[in-house]
Every structure is written in C-alpha cells, then in structure tokens.
C-alpha cells in the first residue's frame, strides 16, 4: 500500500524586520548609501560623453578641454535638452561640437582649420 502524500496547509509568511534601534540604524545607513549612489549616478548621467569619432577628431586636431570647458559643455547640453533640441551645434572657444542631445554624446568636433566647414542635420545651436 502506497504512503499518502502530505501537504502542509500552513501559509508561508514573510519574515518581519525587528524594530530594535540597530535595525533602524542599518535601514537609515542603507538609505544614505542609496542616496549617495543616486547622486553619483545622476552626476554621471549629466556628463557629456565623446564618441570614438569625436575623440579621434579632437586628438587629430589638438583640441583639448579643461574641466571648466567640460562643465560649460555639460550645462549647454542640459539647456538644449530642456528646450527640446535633438542634434545641436555647440560653439565654444573657437571649437564647434556637434552633439546628440538626448544621448548627451559629442558626435564630432572641429576647429576653424579644417577644410570642411559645412554642418548639416542640426536643429539648434548654442554659442558659448
């Protein structure tokens, strides 16, 4: 004769956190760490990236950006984003940057020394 199968009918309940002081401190500490991470993530997402093509052009043409110039570029891209721009020309200190605003990525960079001085497929411009 076969043994009957037994099913436990008691429901599984979630484990409840203890309400001691140490539990609260640990929860607050994890929230603080999470807040720090969120701030770092937001700051990283606000930085402008440079495509491989843009990096190559900048290196070829000897274009270097200071931290202050990068900050200006970041601010300009944020302003363009708020106004709904998609592909923009940012002209700063004699250098033109074509930027994909939604991706926050510099597509190419040029100075006044190159032969090709026609820029197409942009919908906005910022002059800094």
N, C-alpha and C positions, 0 to 999 in steps of 0.2 A: 504494500500500500504506500502511495506517494505521500510525502510530507506536504501539508498545506503551506501556501506562501503567505507570509505575514506582512502587512503593510502598516507602517506606523502612521496613524491618523493625526498626530500632533503637528500643527503647522510650525514651520521654521520662522523664528522671529529675528530681526536684525539685532546685532549687538549694540547696546546703547552706550554712549560715552559717559564716563564718570564725570560728575560735576565738581570734582575737587579743584582746588586752586591751581595745581600743577597742570591739569588738563586744560584749563582756561588759558594759562600762560603759553602752553605749547600751541594752542589754536591761534592765539594772537601772534605768536612768533611766526607761524607758517603764513598767516595773512600778511605780515610785514614783508617776509621774503617774497611772497607772491606779488605784493605791491611793487617791490624793488624790481622784480623781473619784468612786470608790466611796464614800468617806467623805462627800463633798459630796452625792451622790445619796441616801445613806441619811439624812442630816440633813434634806434637803429632803422626803423621803417621810415623815418623822416629824412634820413641821409640820402643824398643823391648817389646813385651808382654810375659807373662808367662801363660801357660796353667794351668788348675786346677791340673793336674797330676804333672807338674813341681813344682808348688807351694807346693804341698803335699810332694814331694820328698825332696825339699830344707828344708822344716820345719823338716821332719824326720831326716835328716842328718846334721842339724845345719848349713846349708850353707847360709851365709848372704853376700850380695853385697853392697859395698859402692857406692856412687854416681860416683866416679871415675871409678870403675869397670863396672858399668852400661854404662857409656859413652864409655869405651873401647869395650864393647859388642855391643853397637849400631854401632860403627864405623866398627867393624869387619863384622857385618851383612850387612852393606851398601857396604863394599868392596866385600864381597862374592856375593851380588846381582849384582854388576856391572860386575862381571866375569861370571855370568850365573848359579851360584850354586842354587840347589833346597833344598836338605836336607844336612845339614852340621854339623860337629863336631867342636865346638869351645872349645879349651883347654886353660884355664886361671887360674893361681894361684892354681894349683892342683885340679881344678874342671873342669869336662867335661860337656858341654851343647850340646844337640842335638837340632838343630834349623831348623824350616821350614822357609827358607829364603824368599820365595815370600810372606808368611803371616807375616813375622817378629815376629814369635812366638817361644819361647823356649818350646820344647816338653817335655824334661826331663833333669834332672841334676843329676850328680853323682860325688862322690869323690872316692879316691882310697881305701876306707874302705869297700866297699860292695863286695859281692861275684861275682856278675855278672859284668864281665869286657869285654864283647864282645858287640860291637856296629855294627849293620847291617843297610843296606838300606841308607847309606850316599853316597854322590857323591863328597864330598870335606871336607877339614879340615882347620882350622885356629888355629895356636898356638901363643898365646899372651904372 
